[in-house]
Amino acid sequence: MTDADEAIARVHRDEWARVVAGLARRFGDLDIAEEMAAEAFATAVERWPAEGIPPNPGGWITTTAHRRALDRLRREARRDEKQREALMIADDSPPDPTGAIDDDRLRLVFTCCHPALAMEARVALTLRIVGGLTVAEIARAFLVKEQTMGQRITRAKAKISAARIPYRVPEEEDLPKRLAGVLAVLYLVFTEGHLTSGDGPDPIRQDLAGEAIRLTRLVRALLPTGSAERAEATGLLALMLLTHARAAARVATDGSLVILAEQNRGAWDRALIDEGLALLEEGVAGRYGVLAHVNAVHDTAPHARDTDWARIVALYGSLERIDPNPIVTMNKAIAVSEADSPDLALAIVERLRDRLDGYHPFHATRAELLRAVGRPADARAAYDRAISLASNAAEIDHLTRRRAQLAAAPPQDPSSNGATS
């Protein structure tokens, strides 16, 4: 990869959401915003290798995208009022604040997460427009065809335009009813950054996880201190921080994933852990709060052997009552295997097969439990199924290595299993 290629990739990671958000704010059209940003990066691919990397790459992309947008609008014979107004803008001075906080990217999130859109459309649109993921990457994350995902995103943008959904952060009194959907989307964006579904060289997208954390901080700042809504947002922020604190230890120097039990805990980010623990003391609520407490148990254990698995089982039991779903039960089963026995955990997991057969972590979990109870042939088949469903290259490599170890390794406890966190 040339210096220009590396610079373009870096600017895309750092500036995509900012450029798209600025274009959407100025021109009021997500299609124009996305397409002109993409054209600006395509122009950089053509020109930077020959002309050199500009002194301010992000500014170059922003200026190019804005000029392309204006050129396109001038060429169009029919323009709506917003577009005509945009052509009259003679400078790039910041607009007056719109909504409760003046942040272009946060406005973009609330637009993409509008309740008029189905939840799956909100997540897909946020990952595409805010996160900059390709349609193919998002399709893999949703386990659907690329064409299907492309149509879903197109319909979502068309609905925003047809319904004249405003590009703004809601006023303070409207925030609570919009909060649940926004937090759900931000968590899914963070999850995609934590272990990307894409086929790029990095199994973790630090930029995407960092942007989810940044936006969650902003959302939390909008909410009244002491309110239930703020406690829920605080829970999500704590969860992200306590999870992201382990990011540096999750990938070895050769690019392979490192399971939680084998991570160098000295490499964990103590500042993030301390901040997350302080947020728990402040008070959290909802499913994110429970998951934050689960991660706090992991982060405060000096060694893997010191993990309070009984506490984690109890926390997942609480989460099952708040948010009953098979993935929660599967995660509780992993804790049960540590606190009690893999046989009991396997019995729990087997009951989930019909509901999670297309979910690769289910088969990875099942493989580890089958391995632990001394059923290597069944474990190998489960690994095969998990590998066939996984899309992250580092995770596939990890599962493949675990499967290869079956012939040589005796049955073992899942405390050294393939789960990563």
Residue pairs with C-beta under 8 A, 6 or more apart in sequence:
1 9
2 49
3 53
4 44
4 48
4 49
4 52
4 53
5 49
7 48
7 53
7 57
8 41
8 44
8 45
8 48
8 57
10 57
11 41
11 44
11 57
11 58
11 61
12 41
12 132
13 132
13 205
13 207
14 58
14 207
15 57
15 58
15 61
15 62
16 37
16 131
16 132
17 105
17 108
17 129
17 130
17 131
17 132
17 211
18 58
18 62
18 104
18 105
19 37
19 40
19 58
19 61
19 62
19 65
20 33
20 34
20 37
20 108
20 129
20 130
20 132
21 33
21 104
21 105
21 107
21 108
21 130
22 62
22 66
22 104
23 32
23 33
23 36
23 37
23 65
23 66
23 69
24 30
24 33
24 104
24 107
24 108
24 111
24 129
24 167
25 95
25 98
25 104
25 107
25 167
26 66
26 69
26 86
26 89
26 95
27 33
27 69
27 73
27 82
27 83
27 86
28 82
28 83
28 86
28 167
29 82
29 83
29 161
30 111
30 129
30 157
30 160
30 161
31 157
31 161
32 69
32 72
32 73
33 69
33 129
34 128
34 129
34 157
36 65
36 66
36 68
36 69
36 72
37 61
37 65
39 64
39 65
39 68
40 61
40 62
40 64
40 65
40 68
41 61
43 64
43 68
44 57
44 60
44 61
44 64
48 54
54 60
66 92
69 86
70 86
70 87
73 79
73 83
73 86
73 87
74 87
76 83
79 87
94 102
98 107
98 167
98 168
98 169
99 107
99 110
99 168
99 169
99 170
99 171
100 169
100 170
100 171
100 172
100 175
100 222
101 169
101 218
101 221
101 222
103 169
103 218
105 130
105 211
105 215
106 169
106 215
106 218
106 219
107 167
107 168
107 169
108 129
108 130
108 167
109 126
109 130
109 182
109 185
109 186
109 215
110 168
110 169
110 170
110 178
110 182
111 160
111 165
111 166
111 167
111 168
112 122
112 125
112 126
112 129
112 130
112 156
112 185
113 122
113 126
113 178
113 181
113 182
113 185
114 122
114 160
114 165
114 178
115 177
115 178
115 181
116 159
116 160
116 163
116 165
117 125
117 156
117 159
117 160
119 181
119 184
120 142
120 152
121 152
121 153
121 155
121 156
121 159
122 156
122 181
122 184
122 185
123 184
123 185
123 188
123 189
124 138
124 142
124 149
124 152
124 153
124 156
125 153
125 156
125 157
126 185
126 188
126 189
127 133
127 137
127 138
127 141
127 188
127 189
127 192
128 135
128 138
128 153
130 189
130 211
131 189
131 192
131 208
131 211
133 141
133 192
133 198
133 208
134 198
135 146
135 149
135 150
135 153
136 146
137 196
137 197
137 198
137 199
138 149
138 153
139 145
139 146
139 148
139 149
139 150
140 197
140 198
140 199
140 391
141 192
141 197
141 391
142 149
143 358
144 152
159 165
169 222
170 178
172 222
172 224
175 222
175 223
175 229
176 223
176 227
176 229
179 219
179 223
179 229
179 232
179 233
180 232
182 219
183 216
183 219
183 232
183 233
183 236
183 288
186 212
186 215
186 216
186 219
186 236
187 212
187 236
187 239
187 240
187 288
189 208
189 211
189 212
190 208
190 209
190 212
190 213
190 216
190 240
190 243
190 244
192 205
192 208
193 204
193 205
193 206
193 207
193 208
193 209
193 210
193 211
193 212
194 204
194 209
194 243
194 244
194 247
195 203
195 204
195 392
195 395
195 420
196 202
196 203
196 204
196 205
196 208
196 392
197 391
197 392
198 205
198 391
198 392
199 391
199 393
201 255
203 250
203 251
203 255
203 257
203 392
203 393
203 394
203 395
204 247
204 250
204 251
206 247
209 240
209 244
209 247
210 244
212 240
213 237
213 240
213 241
213 244
216 233
216 236
216 237
216 240
217 237
219 233
220 230
220 233
220 234
220 236
220 237
223 229
223 230
223 233
224 230
228 285
231 283
231 284
231 285
231 286
231 289
232 284
232 285
232 286
232 288
232 289
234 279
234 282
234 283
234 284
234 285
234 289
235 279
235 284
235 285
235 286
235 287
235 288
235 289
235 290
235 291
235 292
236 288
236 292
237 276
237 279
238 276
238 277
238 279
238 280
238 284
238 288
238 289
238 292
238 296
239 276
239 288
239 289
239 291
239 292
239 295
241 272
241 273
241 275
241 276
241 279
242 272
242 273
242 276
242 277
242 292
242 295
242 296
242 298
242 299
243 295
243 421
244 269
244 272
245 268
245 269
245 270
245 272
245 273
245 276
245 299
246 260
246 263
246 268
246 269
246 298
246 299
246 421
247 269
248 267
248 268
248 269
249 258
249 263
249 264
249 265
249 267
249 268
250 257
250 258
250 263
250 420
250 421
251 257
251 258
251 394
252 258
255 394
256 394
256 397
256 398
256 401
257 394
257 395
257 397
257 398
257 420
258 264
258 420
259 398
259 416
259 417
259 418
259 419
259 420
260 298
260 304
260 419
260 420
260 421
261 304
261 415
261 416
261 417
262 304
262 416
265 302
265 303
268 299
273 299
273 300
276 292
276 295
276 296
276 299
277 296
277 299
277 300
279 292
280 289
280 292
280 293
280 296
284 292
284 293
286 322
287 319
287 322
287 323
290 315
290 316
290 318
290 319
290 322
291 319
293 315
294 312
294 315
294 316
295 421
297 307
297 308
297 311
297 312
297 315
298 307
298 421
301 307
301 308
304 415
305 415
307 338
309 335
309 338
309 339
310 339
312 335
312 338
312 339
313 332
313 335
313 336
313 339
313 340
316 328
316 329
316 331
316 332
316 335
317 332
319 328
319 332
320 328
320 329
320 332
326 352
326 355
326 356
327 356
327 359
327 361
329 348
329 352
330 348
330 349
330 352
330 356
330 361
330 362
330 365
332 348
333 345
333 346
333 348
333 349
333 365
333 369
334 345
334 365
334 414
334 417
334 419
336 344
336 345
336 348
337 344
337 345
337 346
337 369
337 372
337 413
337 414
338 413
338 414
338 415
342 369
342 372
342 373
342 413
342 414
343 373
345 369
345 414
346 366
346 369
346 370
346 373
349 362
349 365
349 366
349 369
350 366
352 362
353 362
353 366
356 362
358 389
359 389
360 385
360 386
360 387
360 388
360 389
360 390
361 386
362 386
363 382
363 383
363 385
363 386
363 389
364 382
364 383
364 386
364 390
364 399
364 418
364 419
365 417
365 419
366 382
367 379
367 380
367 382
367 383
367 386
367 399
367 402
367 403
367 418
368 379
368 402
368 414
368 417
368 418
368 419
369 414
370 376
370 378
370 379
370 382
371 379
371 402
371 406
371 409
371 411
371 412
371 414
371 417
372 411
372 412
372 413
372 414
372 417
373 411
374 411
376 406
376 407
376 411
379 403
379 406
380 403
380 406
383 399
383 400
383 402
383 403
383 406
384 403
386 399
387 396
387 399
387 400
387 403
390 396
390 399
395 420
398 418
398 420
399 418
402 418
